[in-house]
Each structure stands twice: as structure tokens, then as C-alpha cells.
Amino acid sequence: MKAGTNLSHKGLVVEADSGKGVLVEVVRSGACGDCKEKGSCGMTESGSMFLRLKSTRSLKKGDEVTVEISRREFYRSVGLVYIVPVVLMLIAAVSADSAGFSELMTAAVTLAAPAVYFPLLRILLKNSSRTSYKLK
């Protein structure tokens, strides 16, 4: 990742979908060690990440691309995936306990919060026309 307004990684096209989209493999590089965002990036030290991205460019398997996301969108994603579910679980636990539910029922309600949240988030984001990642 680079410093600045956008975070970026080099990637390799592993599957092309005739001008509609691509599957890109992003391998974590040694440069990530100095990146300020490495703790919340989601890239493992030796692993890779696969992203299915929309692209109007004519790309083919093996093409090298740069995948970028703005810092604002990055932090928004971190909040939606990590922070909101924890807050929802805390609210569910406190509410269920305050309502006098048994410990087992409180645990079930607490675990149901992310079980409902993530499918709803997926549906909402899938219907969104906004794309966070950009190919360069």
C-alpha cells in the first residue's frame, strides 16, 4: 500500500469475464510492512486476496493491474464489517438481558444479530451501484 489519499496493491488477473469484470488476485508484498494500515487491512502476511471487480477494460488472464481504494472507503468498509456487528451484538445482549431473557436466550439473540446483519449488508451493497475498488 502506498501513502496518500488512496491505498493500492498490485494484482494479477486470474479470470476475465469478457469486458464485464475480472477476478484479481492481490498478493501481499513486502512493502506492506511499513504501511500504517496493515493492522486493519485484512491481508495476511503470506496470503493473497481475491477480488471480483467490474471493469469495462478489455483484460485477459495474466494481466497485471493496480487495485485502489480511497482511505475513506477503506475505513467505511472496516466500520461496516468489524465495528457495526460488535455494536449490534452488544445492543442485542444488553437488550435481551434487560428484558429478562435466560442466559441461553440472551446468547442466542446476541449471535442472531450478526447472522441477520451480514446477509442484509450483502443485499444492500450488492444493489449499490457504487464501486469502492478501482482498477488502474
C-alpha positions as CSV (number, residue, x, y, z in Angstrom):
1,M,0.0,0.0,0.0
2,K,1.1,3.5,-0.7
3,A,0.8,6.6,1.4
4,G,-1.5,9.3,0.2
5,T,-5.2,9.6,-0.3
6,N,-5.6,6.1,-1.9
7,L,-4.4,2.6,-0.8
8,S,-3.2,0.4,-3.6
9,H,-1.9,-3.1,-4.3
10,K,-0.6,-4.7,-7.4
11,G,-2.7,-7.6,-8.6
12,L,-2.9,-10.3,-11.3
13,V,-6.0,-11.0,-13.4
14,V,-6.8,-14.7,-12.8
15,E,-10.1,-14.8,-14.6
16,A,-11.6,-12.4,-17.2
17,D,-15.3,-12.1,-17.9
18,S,-15.4,-10.7,-21.5
19,G,-15.2,-7.0,-20.6
20,K,-17.7,-7.0,-17.8
21,G,-15.5,-7.9,-14.9
22,V,-12.4,-9.6,-13.7
23,L,-11.2,-11.8,-10.8
24,V,-8.0,-10.3,-9.4
25,E,-5.5,-12.0,-7.1
26,V,-3.8,-9.5,-4.8
27,V,-0.7,-10.9,-3.2
28,R,0.7,-9.1,-0.1
29,S,4.1,-7.6,-0.8
30,G,7.0,-6.8,1.5
31,A,6.1,-3.1,1.2
32,C,3.1,-3.8,3.5
33,G,5.4,-4.0,6.5
34,D,5.8,-0.2,6.5
35,C,2.2,0.6,5.8
36,K,0.2,2.3,8.5
37,E,-2.9,0.5,7.6
38,K,-1.5,-3.1,7.8
39,G,-3.2,-3.8,11.1
40,S,-6.7,-3.4,9.7
41,C,-6.1,-4.2,6.0
42,G,-7.2,-7.9,6.1
43,M,-4.2,-9.1,4.1
44,T,-2.4,-11.9,5.8
45,E,1.4,-11.8,5.9
46,S,1.9,-14.5,3.3
47,G,-1.6,-14.9,1.8
48,S,-3.4,-13.4,-1.1
49,M,-6.9,-11.9,-1.5
50,F,-9.2,-12.5,-4.5
51,L,-11.4,-9.6,-5.6
52,R,-14.2,-9.8,-8.2
53,L,-14.3,-6.3,-9.8
54,K,-16.3,-4.7,-12.5
55,S,-14.2,-3.4,-15.4
56,T,-15.0,-2.0,-18.8
57,R,-11.4,-2.5,-19.9
58,S,-10.5,-5.5,-22.0
59,L,-8.3,-7.5,-19.7
60,K,-7.2,-11.1,-20.0
61,K,-5.8,-13.7,-17.7
62,G,-2.2,-12.8,-16.6
63,D,-2.6,-9.0,-17.0
64,E,-1.1,-7.0,-14.1
65,V,-3.3,-4.3,-12.6
66,T,-3.3,-1.9,-9.7
67,V,-6.3,-2.1,-7.4
68,E,-7.0,1.1,-5.5
69,I,-9.4,2.1,-2.8
70,S,-9.7,5.5,-1.1
71,R,-8.9,5.8,2.5
72,R,-12.4,7.0,3.3
73,E,-14.0,3.9,1.6
74,F,-11.4,1.6,3.3
75,Y,-12.4,2.9,6.8
76,R,-16.1,2.8,5.9
77,S,-15.6,-0.9,5.0
78,V,-13.8,-1.6,8.2
79,G,-16.6,0.0,10.2
80,L,-19.3,-1.9,8.4
81,V,-17.6,-5.3,8.7
82,Y,-15.9,-5.1,12.1
83,I,-17.4,-2.3,14.3
84,V,-21.1,-2.3,13.5
85,P,-21.6,-6.0,14.1
86,V,-19.9,-5.8,17.5
87,V,-22.0,-2.8,18.5
88,L,-25.2,-4.7,17.3
89,M,-24.2,-7.7,19.4
90,L,-23.6,-5.5,22.5
91,I,-27.0,-3.8,22.0
92,A,-28.7,-7.2,21.5
93,A,-27.0,-8.7,24.6
94,V,-27.9,-5.8,26.8
95,S,-31.5,-5.6,25.5
96,A,-32.1,-9.3,25.9
97,D,-30.7,-9.3,29.4
98,S,-32.7,-6.3,30.4
99,A,-35.8,-7.9,29.0
100,G,-35.2,-10.8,31.5
101,F,-34.3,-13.5,28.9
102,S,-32.4,-16.5,30.2
103,E,-28.6,-16.6,29.6
104,L,-29.1,-19.2,26.8
105,M,-31.7,-17.0,25.1
106,T,-29.5,-13.9,25.5
107,A,-26.7,-15.7,23.9
108,A,-28.9,-16.8,21.0
109,V,-30.2,-13.2,20.5
110,T,-26.7,-11.9,20.6
111,L,-25.5,-14.4,18.0
112,A,-28.5,-13.7,15.8
113,A,-27.6,-10.0,15.4
114,P,-24.6,-10.6,13.0
115,A,-26.4,-13.6,11.5
116,V,-29.1,-11.2,10.3
117,Y,-26.8,-8.2,9.8
118,F,-24.4,-9.7,7.3
119,P,-26.9,-11.1,4.8
120,L,-28.8,-7.7,4.9
121,L,-25.5,-5.9,4.4
122,R,-24.7,-8.1,1.4
123,I,-28.1,-7.5,-0.1
124,L,-27.8,-3.7,0.4
125,L,-24.3,-3.5,-1.0
126,K,-25.0,-5.8,-3.9
127,N,-27.7,-3.5,-5.1
128,S,-25.5,-0.5,-4.7
129,S,-24.1,0.9,-7.9
130,R,-21.1,2.4,-6.1
131,T,-17.8,0.6,-6.5
132,S,-15.2,1.0,-3.9
133,Y,-12.2,-0.6,-5.6
134,K,-10.8,0.9,-8.8
135,L,-8.6,-0.8,-11.4
136,K,-5.7,1.1,-12.9
